[in-house]
């Protein structure tokens, strides 16, 4: 496991991502995604995908959750749970990894070797990875010096 998260904490994040998914605004793709991030301080922030008729103005659930956390003063994210799939599925039938842009945004606010990424199908069914597995050889703040 990437971070030493308890089963109860993982379940809490999984449930939060599934609840956030219910708020998704996806009238074009009909693909609903919810995410929940855990700050280093222990606070959970959730977000959903928000589409726009001008597709480039859409925002992913992962970035919505991260931006909410950062706008509240958080600068370190230790874990994220992501649940996504066709909106007609009450619970996702498959795991939904973050897109490339979301992986890069997560990289800005974590240690990729310790960041826990939880891909969620249900509160009891998840897959755990490290961000470094999803974004090897990443470009981060230290790359600029």
Residue pairs with C-beta under 8 A, 6 or more apart in sequence:
1 116
1 128
2 79
2 113
2 114
2 115
2 116
2 117
2 128
2 129
2 130
2 131
3 78
3 79
3 114
3 115
3 116
5 13
5 38
5 79
5 116
9 38
9 79
10 81
10 118
10 126
10 128
11 123
11 124
12 44
13 36
13 38
13 44
13 79
13 80
13 81
13 118
14 36
14 81
14 83
14 118
14 120
14 122
14 123
14 126
15 123
16 34
16 36
16 44
16 46
16 81
17 34
17 35
17 36
17 46
17 61
17 81
17 82
17 83
17 118
17 120
18 34
18 83
18 91
18 120
18 122
18 123
19 34
19 46
20 34
20 35
20 36
20 46
20 47
20 48
20 61
20 65
20 83
21 32
21 33
21 34
21 48
21 61
21 83
21 84
21 92
22 32
22 34
22 48
23 34
23 48
24 32
24 33
24 34
24 48
24 49
24 50
24 61
24 87
25 48
25 49
25 50
25 51
26 32
26 33
26 49
26 51
26 87
27 51
28 51
28 53
28 55
29 51
30 86
30 87
30 88
31 49
31 84
31 85
31 86
31 87
32 48
32 49
32 84
32 85
32 86
32 87
33 48
33 49
33 60
33 61
33 62
33 82
33 83
33 84
33 96
34 46
34 47
34 48
34 61
34 82
34 83
34 84
35 46
35 47
35 48
35 60
35 61
35 62
35 64
35 65
35 80
35 81
35 82
35 83
36 44
36 45
36 46
36 47
36 65
36 80
36 81
37 44
37 45
37 46
37 47
37 62
37 65
37 66
37 69
37 77
37 79
37 80
38 44
38 77
38 78
38 79
38 80
39 45
39 69
39 74
39 76
39 77
39 78
40 74
40 75
40 76
40 77
40 78
41 74
43 69
43 72
43 74
45 65
45 66
45 68
45 69
45 72
45 74
46 65
46 68
47 61
47 62
47 63
47 64
47 65
47 66
47 67
47 68
48 61
48 64
49 58
49 59
49 60
49 61
49 64
49 84
50 58
50 59
50 64
51 58
52 58
60 98
60 99
60 101
60 102
61 82
61 84
62 80
62 82
62 98
62 99
62 102
62 105
62 106
63 101
63 102
63 105
65 80
66 77
66 80
66 102
66 105
66 106
66 109
69 77
69 109
70 109
74 109
75 109
76 109
76 110
77 106
77 109
77 110
77 115
78 110
78 114
78 115
78 116
79 115
79 116
79 117
79 118
80 98
80 106
80 115
80 116
80 117
80 118
81 118
81 119
81 120
81 126
82 96
82 97
82 98
82 117
82 118
82 119
82 120
83 91
83 92
83 96
83 120
83 121
84 92
84 96
85 91
85 92
85 93
85 94
85 96
86 93
91 121
91 122
92 120
92 121
93 121
94 121
95 119
95 120
95 121
95 127
96 119
96 120
97 117
97 119
97 134
98 106
98 117
98 134
103 131
103 134
103 135
103 138
104 135
104 138
104 139
106 115
106 117
106 131
106 135
107 131
107 135
107 138
107 139
107 140
108 140
108 141
110 131
112 130
112 131
112 132
112 135
112 138
112 140
113 130
113 132
114 130
115 130
115 131
115 132
116 128
116 129
116 130
117 128
117 129
117 130
117 131
117 133
117 134
118 126
118 127
118 128
119 126
119 127
119 128
119 129
120 126
131 138
132 138
